[in-house]
Amino acid sequence: EVQLVESGGGLVQPGRSLRLSCAASGFTFDDYAMHWVRQAPGKGLEWVSGISWNSGSIGYADSVKGRFTISRDNAKNSLYLQMNSLRAEDTALYYCAKDPSGDYGDDAFDIWGQGTMVTVSS
Amino acid sequence: QSVLTQPPSASGTPGQRVTISCSGSSSNIGSNYVYWYQQLPGTAPKLLIYRNNQRPSGVPDRFSGSKSGTSASLAISGLRSEDEADYYCAAWDDSLSGHWVFGGGTKLTVL
């Protein structure tokens, strides 16, 4: 069974850092691009970042560029999101999503995890 | 303010056909595929339509997608109570360095 399990969310003060992880199973992880998509409470979906199968191509939403860093470890079937200089507006449920292609800009999100909640508040 | 524009709400009675629109521009829908996602209350989004009009295995053929110019539509025929959910469109946007954009979502109510 294809599965994505996010972890690492929690309550953090503005300006601090947090690292999210996504453990993948049930598919050949290093064949596919991966993404982070977030959803603020009661709001719509927002793409955060994407990474190609070999980490050779990476993209970010303008809202997180320079603060967030996406990475992956294909040997561990894991995706990460390092979030620095967190702001209140980063408060959201963060989903890990699989791409059906190898590059993050070629196709969209076919499998989603259940999400991990990040709350930025003092 | 979302890059793709969807109506905030839609409704229909069981058995009816409803459509949800998604409007964009030449840099997104006008030049790239459109995708549709269904999000049932309290759950993660699920891929409903990919590449404008393709259904993943397991998605009923009651769901169909279309695209024309810079707009796209999701049609649901034979509406059922379990179709009550939020629906989102998405597309790649070629502007700047390229990024994915979503519609603001449409809450579908089955009356």
Interface residues (C-beta under 8 A of the other chain):
Chain A: H35 V37 G44 L45 E46 W47 G50 G59 Y60 A61 D62 Y95 P100 G105 D107 A108 F109 D110 I111 W112 G113 Q114 G115
Chain B: S2 Y33 Y35 Y37 T43 A44 P45 K46 L47 Y50 R51 P56 Y88 A90 W92 L96 S97 G98 H99 W100 V101 F102 G103 G104 G105
